[in-house]
Amino acid sequence: MLEQSPQQIAERHLWIHDSPRSDLYERGMFRTFVQGDGCWLTDSNGERFFDWCSSMWQAPLGHGREDIPAAFAAQARKVASAGPICFTTEGALELAERIARLAPGDLNRTLLTSSGSEATEAALKLARQYHRLRGDHHRYKFVSRYGSYHGTGMGGTSVSGRRRRDQYYYPMLPGCVHIPPPNGQNDLEAAEALRNIIEMEGPETIAAFFGEPVAITQFAIPGPAYWQRVRQICDEYGVLLIADETLFGCCRSGRFWGIENWDVVPDIMIVAKSLAAGYAPIAAMVVRDELYQAFPDSAPSPIVQSYGGHGAAAAAGAKALEIYERDNMPAVAEAKGRQLEAKLAFARKHPAVKDLRRVGLWLAIELANPETGESMARGLMGKWTIGPEVSRQLLALNCAAARMSEGLFHIAPPLIVSETEMDFIAEQVQTMLDRMGQVIPGLLAAEKKR
Ligand SMILES: Cc1ncc(COP(=O)(O)O)c(C=O)c1O
């Protein structure tokens, strides 16, 4: 039993990630969740909240399950963790075997970490190391896209495209260059930007291209040509293609992996968040065997991490993959995504809406200033005014979602969402759009005065 209230303890001792204290404690957004059940979370006051974006895209199979914790506990009781050097556990073996079977193309070798950020650091180090081991000593640069996010490490922060936000950490890792992301209408031009930057920087200096299938900041969905052309350019110049599947991997996109929607096989894939469906911190860097085979006995592995491949967390991951496969969750995500899109068709006509886009069971409403029709998806400019307001307004409707991209209203419920819950979502979207339509002009005016 806690002697102080959750909020008192948090205010004194807990540093909650990336949330302004004014939001948490003055505007009353702080919550301690004490119970989860399917798509719902109950806080310490007994109030229930709908898990609007699957706990930051971690919990596609919902809360309060028995099967995944049982797999975790079974492995933990036998041997929780064997340390990652020299030894392993049955849980880690089962997870690696399942990933190899499910991964796109010939990707079949997994290095386990505890988070997407660490898997990203591993991929960046691997890319440089791979080229050096092959005698290509000058390939140290990374190309990625403005507006992307690739984790919180110094390498991940450097390849992420959020320069205004990252100014506190300068100087960034040398050798990280950025190109604009596709905007949904300029696929070939956006892909050719990769070729241009490779040519301008010097092809012999580029190690890898790093990208999410669809970047969350704009949620601009490329057509069939973008990723195909990016793959072709990477092959032409000997540049490794790294797909960051942290948000899209594990069925969300309607395919097992997001990049499969574009029929492209990357050289390296980052898998995180949903890998154990939110029940354990486990993530992976998955590569083609050729990359692994390039490592002689004398070369260290790209990372060594005490909890990289923690046995019980890996067993939870293996169980989650078993469920995704058994229940054909990619098809479920696609079918429910279509159904929800149909229920939200009214949104397209709302004056506060510019567009509604969908990939699998992830929908994003691009908000507009109802007075001018101007898009509020200004994330690439480093603005962040409308995004926090969406989360605040949602919480007031008993829907929990941390952090929205600027001007985008993301809707990504657990894949187990029911038809009744989809109707509930549609009702909340109607209320939200009416409210956002009213507050957007005022928020923009206040932004100008700041
Ligand atoms: C696309 C992407 N890559 C990497 C990461 C980092 O993953 P983690 O938070 O598990 O370190 C995130 C986290 O949100 C992400 O969205």
The ligand as a Tripos MOL2 file, in Angstrom:
@<TRIPOS>MOLECULE
LIG
   16    16     1     0     0
SMALL
NO_CHARGES

@<TRIPOS>ATOM
      1 C1          9.8070    4.4890  -35.4460 C.3       1 LIG1
      2 C2         10.4360    4.3300  -34.1030 C.ar      1 LIG1
      3 N1         11.6960    3.8870  -34.0170 N.ar      1 LIG1
      4 C3         12.3080    3.6990  -32.8240 C.ar      1 LIG1
      5 C4         11.6570    3.9710  -31.6410 C.ar      1 LIG1
      6 C5         12.3270    3.7540  -30.3210 C.3       1 LIG1
      7 O1         11.8150    2.6190  -29.6930 O.3       1 LIG1
      8 P1         11.8630    2.5020  -28.0920 P.3       1 LIG1
      9 O2         10.9830    3.5510  -27.5440 O.co2     1 LIG1
     10 O3         11.4150    1.0920  -27.8380 O.co2     1 LIG1
     11 O4         13.2820    2.6850  -27.6870 O.co2     1 LIG1
     12 C6         10.3290    4.4370  -31.6780 C.ar      1 LIG1
     13 C7          9.5900    4.7370  -30.4440 C.2       1 LIG1
     14 O5          8.5410    5.3260  -30.4280 O.2       1 LIG1
     15 C8          9.7090    4.6430  -32.9500 C.ar      1 LIG1
     16 O6          8.4520    5.1030  -33.0350 O.3       1 LIG1
@<TRIPOS>BOND
     1     1     2 1
     2     2     3 ar
     3     2    15 ar
     4     3     4 ar
     5     4     5 ar
     6     5     6 1
     7     5    12 ar
     8     6     7 1
     9     7     8 1
    10     8     9 2
    11     8    10 1
    12     8    11 1
    13    12    13 1
    14    12    15 ar
    15    13    14 2
    16    15    16 1
@<TRIPOS>SUBSTRUCTURE
     1 LIG1         1 GROUP 0 **** ****
